[in-house]
Amino acid sequence: MAIPVTIEVNAVPTSADHFGNMVIVGLPDSSVKESHSRIDAALSNSGLAQPVQRVTVNLAPADIRKEGTGFDLPIAIGILAANGQVDTVSLKRFMIVGELSLDGSLQPIRGALPIAIEARKRGYEGLIVPQQNAHEAAVVNRLKVYGAHTLQQVVDFLNGSEGILLPTEIDTRAEFYAQQGQFDLDFADVKGQEQVKRAFEIAAAGGHNLIMVGPPGAGKSMMAKRLPSILPPLTLAESLETTQIHSVAGKLKGNRGLITERPFQAPHHTVSQVALVGGGANPMPGEISLAHNGVLFLDELPEFSRAALEVLRQPLEDRKITVSRAKYSIEYPCNFMFVASMNPCPCGYYNHPTKRCECTPGQIHRYLNKISGPLMDRIDLQIEITPLSFDELSRSQPGEPSAAIRERVVKARAIQEERFKDTPGVYCNAQMTPALMRQYATPAPQDMEMLRDVINRLQLSARAYDRILRVARTIADLDGAAAIQTQHLAEAVSYRNLDRSSWGE
């Protein structure tokens, strides 16, 4: 959410023969304080008369810290208005934001979309932004968005010159739906690995978190990158929400309006805790918020720092992250699917069909124990991947395309949407509470007895019980079954590899 800042300018005549005596108050950070030099040069190089005055600029409300270069343009306009060079009546009709170059041209800013949403909410007639941000801001309907190239254009427009700036108009819905379904990566490129692709389909259908365990080169990253291509399409509301987060973070690419594909964030294992969850001196969304409504993929999970991994526990549970510091407290949304991959052991070749593992059982246990139990509790599907043989790799026939898998996923999600329509905050099987599980994911008595025998025989951990039932409910939805059946439970049990007591022995 954007917080409006009112620029107040007070100009007092002075005997100075040049502009340079300006004070900015209202908790500005360094980038805002430096605007003095940019504004001075921009006014001079734009041929606009510089005031022979002592200028005081107040950024209200004064108790909120201001950061960023987007205040350059409104401060410059405020100075010119105080000097009688801009019509003050027109200023009340528009919200203005933009960074100034020394030659008077405008540079893009972060957060144009949430600023546009706030401008419409507050009843402004229009929003003036740098031309590079016009398309992004124009997705907000019932608001005129004017993209400007230079400070002089903005001055002329505010003074009533016709044809200087024209509103940027786009058909938001038409543009959104036209760009959907366009993916560079497709599951048709994946040969073999049918069980793993089935696990991805189940994860996408129920919103389940997933971890892959396998040796280097088995295709873990390849398949993870293709997960967005089988997820349900973004709704327009989800797209607006996702785009706002990326806009604030300055991550929108090119002259882009809405994000139409589900995000896929894959930070390196050296990522810091702050970069993962967000925050910093000037609070910014982290990787988990950039993955909102999409996928967060952590490759080589045990290589991430323990501190970074442990901060994932609360976001995975609450679907939001609260960052509290001495000077601020801010909440970011982070409703994402968590997908991870890891080697089965330090050398990577435990359970490999052809290569010999050099690790001892103790080394394997220590390696796996880098992932805490509470974090593993939040992962529903655990799948082991083995590398393909030469014959499987050399097959020319492509795999099943993402579009076909996605069609089944969308049908399963539609069943869940209907099931949870009266339960706020629950949209898929992975989010079921214990009460909902008793209502929708309780097997028949004979199947429950079978599940008890399987858990005892395979010595699965207690935490596996709820995960098996959630996954079984999703498998039943993919089959179009009203109730969980024996085959659904059996398949769900097969996705609990790391819970088996024999792993690593």
Stockholm file with secondary structure:
# STOCKHOLM 1.0

chainA/1-505         MAIPVTIEVNAVPTSADHFGNMVIVGLPDSSVKESHSRIDAALSNSGLAQPVQRVTVNLAPADIRKEGTGFDLPIAIGILAANGQVDTVSLKRFMIVGELSLDGSLQPIRGALPIAIEARKRGYEGLIVPQQNAHEAAVVNRLKVYGAHTLQQVVDFLNGSEGILLPTEIDTRAEFYAQQGQFDLDFADVKGQEQVKRAFEIAAAGGHNLIMVGPPGAGKSMMAKRLPSILPPLTLAESLETTQIHSVAGKLKGNRGLITERPFQAPHHTVSQVALVGGGANPMPGEISLAHNGVLFLDELPEFSRAALEVLRQPLEDRKITVSRAKYSIEYPCNFMFVASMNPCPCGYYNHPTKRCECTPGQIHRYLNKISGPLMDRIDLQIEITPLSFDELSRSQPGEPSAAIRERVVKARAIQEERFKDTPGVYCNAQMTPALMRQYATPAPQDMEMLRDVINRLQLSARAYDRILRVARTIADLDGAAAIQTQHLAEAVSYRNLDRSSWGE
#=GR chainA/1-505 SS CCCCCEEEEEEEECSCSSSCCEEEESSBCHHHHTHHHHHHHHHHHTTCCCCCEEEEEEEESTTSCBCSSTTHHHHHHHHHHHTTSSCHHHHTTEEECCEECTTSBEECCSCHHHHHHHHHHTTCSEEEEEHHHHHHHTTSSSSEEEEESBHHHHHHHHTTCTTSSCBCCCCHHHHHHHHTTCCSCCGGGCCSCHHHHHHHHHHHHHTCCEEEECCTTSSHHHHHHTGGGGSCCCCHHHHHHHHHHHHHTTCCCSSCCCCCSCCEECCCTTCCHHHHHEETTTTEECHHHHTTTSEEEESSGGGSCHHHHHTTHHHHHHSEEEEECSSCEEEEECCCEEEEEECSSSSSCTTCSSSCCCCCHHHHHHHHTTSCHHHHTTCCEEEECCCCCHHHHTCCSCCCCHHHHHHHHHHHHHHHHHHTTTSTTCCSGGGCCHHHHHHHSCCCHHHHHHHHHHHHHHTCCTTHHHHHHHHHHHHHHHHTCSSCCHHHHHHHHTTBGGGSTTTTC
#=GC SS_cons         CCCCCEEEEEEEECSCSSSCCEEEESSBCHHHHTHHHHHHHHHHHTTCCCCCEEEEEEEESTTSCBCSSTTHHHHHHHHHHHTTSSCHHHHTTEEECCEECTTSBEECCSCHHHHHHHHHHTTCSEEEEEHHHHHHHTTSSSSEEEEESBHHHHHHHHTTCTTSSCBCCCCHHHHHHHHTTCCSCCGGGCCSCHHHHHHHHHHHHHTCCEEEECCTTSSHHHHHHTGGGGSCCCCHHHHHHHHHHHHHTTCCCSSCCCCCSCCEECCCTTCCHHHHHEETTTTEECHHHHTTTSEEEESSGGGSCHHHHHTTHHHHHHSEEEEECSSCEEEEECCCEEEEEECSSSSSCTTCSSSCCCCCHHHHHHHHTTSCHHHHTTCCEEEECCCCCHHHHTCCSCCCCHHHHHHHHHHHHHHHHHHTTTSTTCCSGGGCCHHHHHHHSCCCHHHHHHHHHHHHHHTCCTTHHHHHHHHHHHHHHHHTCSSCCHHHHHHHHTTBGGGSTTTTC
//
